[in-house]
Amino acid sequence: GTIAHPPRSADHGAYRLREIWPDEQVFMDADFEESSLLNTMQAIASTLLEHGMPLKALPLLNVYKHLSTDVCRSIAHSFAADVLKSEALTLAGQPHHAVGVVFATYAGDDLPSDRLQLPLADASAEPPPPPEAPPPFYAHLPFDAEANAAALSALSALSVPPRLSARVGTPLMLRAELCRAQLLLSLVQRAPSPLGAATEPKVEAKGKKEPPKKGAPPPAAEPEGDEAILEAVEKLLDASEEQLQRTDEERALKLQNADDKGADDVDAADAVDTAALSAPTPESLVAVACRAKLLRAALCRRRGMLSLSVAVIREAMAAAAAATLREAR
């Protein structure tokens, strides 16, 4: 009901659902297949995002996060819910909430523990200190404002924790990296200054400028503002595509080794890979590759390289068509 939960879809950005109905466990005695329920919710949320309806996806993603984390305790689905929510917030124009969700996703702050709730192996060891709070991002200020510098720097420098990558798998981790690239790219596409804000004209200092010394190379201009973020996005896309290629090669080698053992082993390997959400299946790898191509096309378009943007989109369409033909065979 609307008494316990936000009545508007836009208010679900900073909301974390803890219970469906106050003081009641709705799914306590429910008879359902956990994997089917979570897979269905993920598919519906992804479809809403693909069709440009992020506000309609936000309430569903909160339910998806609650069920995957608090009820079913699925690490992969809980992580997927965070990634999809950061993407929805980016598309919905709520970058301040999206930045916070991305920081929490990479830190693994809201992932479920194991189903049995077992204590740590070394119970006498002191718990690690809590991580420092990430710097905030202020949406009412331009992205290149001094108050947002710390958040942008931390967002660009985020790295994939090895323990987290091992728990959620390569496809989901690559999806998170691409969502981070999409968020950074969306920030530089916003207006450079608030509406109605006046910019002070630059006043050149009086006096003659010192000419550069003969034979000295010109000083290297460091990227500023949006160009620095665009370079960070480009490096992020390059690293993601390299990781994607390595994962594809490893999977092909695995299937080739299984093929040498017999067709039954190949079918069993495919069944195991397909059953896991975080397993690198051909469909997931192609989907991630196409998303990376589309983000690179948006990057080229942002830099004014329209012909290169069209070429990248054609590559994505060709890869998707080739994958469809392979599945048809």
N, C-alpha and C positions, 0 to 999 in steps of 0.2 A: 504494500500500500504506500501511498504518498506521505503517510505520517512519519514513517521511520526512514524513508529513503528520499533523495532529492527528487522533486517533482519534474524538473526540467532535464533534458538530456545533456545540455551544456554544463550542468552542475556536477556531472559525474566525473569530470576530469580529475579533481583532487579528492575524490571519494573512494574509500576502500570498504567494500561490502564485507561484513562479518557474519551476518545472518540474514536469511530470507525474510523471516517473520520474527518479531521480537520475542525472545524467551521461548522459542520453539525450534526444534530440530526437524525441519521439513523432510530431509532425506534420511532420517534415522532408520525407518523401517521400509524405505522404498526398495523395490526390487527392480534394478536396472543394471545394464551392462556399463561399467564405468568407462571403458575405452570407447564404446559407441557413443555415449552421451558427450564425452569431452571432444571426441573427433568431430561430432556433428556441430557442436557449438563453435569450435575453431573454424570449421568450413563456412558456417553462416557469417561469422564475424569477418572472415577474409573476403567473402563475397560482397558484403556491404562496403568494405573499404575499396575493393576493386571497382565498384560502381559509384564511388564518390559520395558515400553516405556515412561519414565518420560519426556524426552526432547520433545516428540511429544505432551505431555499433557500440558506443560507449556504455550504455546500460547493460547490454549483453556481455560485453567484455568484463564488466565488474562481476556479473554472475559467474562467468567462466573462470575468473580468477578465484572467486570464493570456493567454487566446487573443486577446482583442481588443487587448491592449496589447503583448504580447511576440511574438506570432506574426503575427496579421493586421494589426496596427498601424492599427486603426480608431479615430480620435479620438472619433467619435460613440458607438460601442459601448463604448469604454473609459469615457467619461463616464457613459453609462447604467448601466454596471456599478457605478460608485461611488454613483450616486443610489439604485439598487435596494438596494445593501448598507446604506446609511445607513437606508433604510426598514426593512429586515429587522432591523437591530440595534435600532431603536426599538421595533418590535413584539416583539422577543425580550427586551426588558427589559435591554438593555445600553447605557444612555445614555452612559456614559463612552467607549465605543468609537464610538458613533454621532456624538458631538460631534467626535471626532478625524477621522472620515471626512468629515464635512461641511466642516470647515476645509480639509482636503486637497483636497476636490472643488472648492471655490470658488477655491483657489489654483492649481489645475491642476498639482499637483506630480507626479502619476503618469500623465500623458497621454503617448501615444507621439509621437515626432517623425515627420517624413515618412519614407516608405518608402526613399528613396534615401540617407538619412542625410547630406544635404548640409550643409556648414558654413554659418554665418551669412554674410550678404552682406558685412559688414564684419568680416573675421577679425581685424583688428588692434584692434578695440574691446575694452575690458575687459568681462568678463561682469558682469552686475548682481550686487549683493550678495545673499546668500541671505536669504530672508524670515525674520522673527522667528518663533520657535516659538509656536504658539497657546497660550493659557492652558489648563491641564488642568481637567477636570471630575471631581469626586470623587463616585462613585455611593454610597459608604457614608455620605455626609453629606446632609442635607436640601438641596433645590435652592436654598433661599434662605439657605444658610449663607454666611458671609463669604468662605470659601475658594473658593466657586463663583461669587462675584459677577463676577469678571473674565471667566470663561468665558461666563456668561449675557449679560453686556453685549456681548462680542465677537460672540456668536452672534446676538444680536438686531440688531446693527449691520452685519452682513455685507451687502455690496452685490455686484451682478453685475458682474464685470470686462467691459468692452466687448470686449476681445480674445477672451475665453472665449465670450461670447454669440455672437460672429460665427462661431466655429469649430464650435459644437455646435448652433446653431439655437434658435429660440424655444420650441418644445414641450418640448425636454429641459431648457432653462433654467427654464421655468415648473414643470416637474416637480421640479426641484431646489429651487425656492423653496417649493413645497408640502410637500416632505419636511422642509424646515427648519421650516416652520410646524407640521407634525405632531410633530416632535421637541420643539419648545418647548411645545406643548400637552400632550404626554405628561409633561413634567417637572413641570408644576403639578398633574397628576392623581395624582402619587405622594404617599406619606404625608408630611406636613409635618415630621415629626421621626423620628429612628430609633426602632426598637422598644425600649421600655424606658427611653428617655431622659426624664429628669425636666426639667420646665420650671420655672424660677424665677418665683415670683409677683412681679408688679410692685408696687413700693412707691412710693406717692405722696409727693412731697416735702411737708413740713410748711409751713404758712403759707398765707396767702390768695393766690389767684390774681389777677393784675391783670386787671380787666375790660377788654374791648376799647374802644377809643376810639369816641366817638359819630361816626356818619357814615362810619367807615372800613369798607371791604368786608371780609368775612371772608377770612382767609388761604386761598389755594387749596391744597387737600390734594394732595400729590404721591402718585401711586400707589406702593404698596409691595408687595413680595413677588409673589404670583401675579398680582395685578391689573396690575402693570407688564408682565409677560410676556404676559398676555392682550391688553393694548393693542398690544403689538408684533406679536402674531399677527394681530390685526384689521387693522393697517396693512399687514402683509405680504399678507394675503388681498385687501385692497382694491387694492393695486398689481398683484397678479397678475391679478385680474379685469379691470382696466383695460387691461393689456398684452394680455390674451387678446382683448378686444373690438377693440383696434386691429389685432391680427394677423388676426382674422377679417375685418374690413373691408378690409384691404389685400389679402387673398387673394380676396375677392369682387370687388374692383375689377380685380385682375389677370385673373381669369377672364372678367369682362365685356369687358375690352379684347381678350382673346383670342377671345371669341365674335364680336366685330365683324369680326375678320380671317377667321374661318372655322371650321368644326367640326373640321377636321383639326388646327388649331393648339390648340384646346381639349383634344383627346385627347392631343396631345403634351405639353401643359403638365401635365395630370393624371398622365401616365406619369412625367414627370420628378419631380414632387412626391412621388408614391407610392414611387418607387424609393429616395429618400433617407430615412434614419432621422430626420434632424433637420428635414425639411420639414414645414411646417404643413398637413397634410392634414385634411379634415373629421373623420375618425375621431380623430386625435390631439387636435384642439382640443376636441371634445366630451368626450373622456375627461378632459382636464385640467379642463374646466369642471365636470364632475360631481364630480371629486375636490375641487375648491375648494369646491363647495357642501356636500359632506359634512363637510369640515373646519370650515366656517362653522357647520354644524348642531352639531358637537361643541363649538364655542366657545360657542354659545348655550346648549347644555345645561350646560356647565360654569358658566355664569353664572346658571343657574336659569331661563332663559327657554325653557321647554319648548314652548310653543305656537309661538314663532318658530322653534324648531329643527325642528318638524314641518313648518312651512310651507316652510322651506329644502329639506328632504328632498323634498317634493312638487315643488318647482321642478326639482330635479336629476332626478327620475324623469320629469317632463314633457319635459325637454330630451333625455334619453336616448331616450324613446319617439318624439319628433319626428325625431331623427337616424335611428332604425331605420326609420321610415316613408320617409324620403328615400332611404335606401339600397335599400329594397325597390322603389321606383319606378324 
